[in-house]
Structure formats: C-alpha cells, structure tokens
Amino acid sequence: MTPISKTLEHLLLDIYKDGSVSFTEYQQLRDNADERMEAVIREFGLHNNITAFQKAMDVAMQLLQLSVIDAKKAQLTDTGEAIVKDAIVAQVEYLRVGTDMALRLL
C-alpha cells in the first residue's frame, strides 16, 4: 500500500464520505496536491523529474477528461461504455500499482 500522510488520508476520507466527489472537492484535492508538490520543489528545485511528473499528471488528467467527453459524444452502447470504463480504470490502476512499486525504492 502506498504510504500516505494523515492529513492526506483525512482529506480523502472527507471527500469520499458521501460516496461521491463534487467538482469543488476535486479542485480542493488538485490544489492540495499542487501545494504538496510546491514543498518538493522548495526542497529539490524547479527543474527535475518530479516537476515533469506533476506536469504529466496534469496532462493525463486532461486527456482522461477529454477521453470521457469523446466517449459520451459517441453515444456508446452499455457494452461500449463498460469497455471504456474498464480500460480507463485499468490505466489508473497501472499508475497506482506502479506508484506503490516506485515508492518502495525510497
């Protein structure tokens, strides 16, 4: 399991307590993640792999949102929608599992 700070754990529990995520909660988590990266930048400087990773995550999130919008516009069948959801969840899980593996190296 990925190590998680108590403050992040509490934020996530608060966000998920009602079983859904509002846009405001999403923005709050995004802003919190950016603040945490700012602490890393203060420690390691601006030009490094971790800042590139942060930018890549922003791009990945934008592409995820656009992919879902494109799928919605395609008026998929229930099966098509399930295939898209499964594929996207698999990609996110790939990142999560890779995160667990990478953080074990610290």
Residue, then its C-alpha position, 0 to 999 in steps of 0.5 A: m500500500t502506498p504510504i500516505s500522510k494523515t492529513l492526506e488520508h483525512l482529506l480523502l476520507d472527507i471527500y469520499k464520505d458521501g460516496s461521491v466527489s463534487f467538482t469543488e472537492y476535486q479542485q480542493l484535492r488538485d490544489n492540495a496536491d499542487e501545494r504538496m508538490e510546491a514543498v518538493i520543489r522548495e526542497f529539490g528545485l524547479h527543474n527535475n523529474i518530479t516537476a515533469f511528473q506533476k506536469a504529466m499528471d496534469v496532462a493525463m488528467q486532461l486527456l482522461q477528461l477529454s477521453v470521457i467527453d469523446a466517449k459520451k459524444a459517441q453515444l456508446t452502447d452499455t457494452g461500449e461504455a463498460i469497455v471504456k470504463d474498464a480500460i480507463v480504470a485499468q490505466v489508473e490502476y497501472l499508475r497506482v500499482g506502479t506508484d506503490m512499486a516506485l515508492r518502495l525504492l525510497 
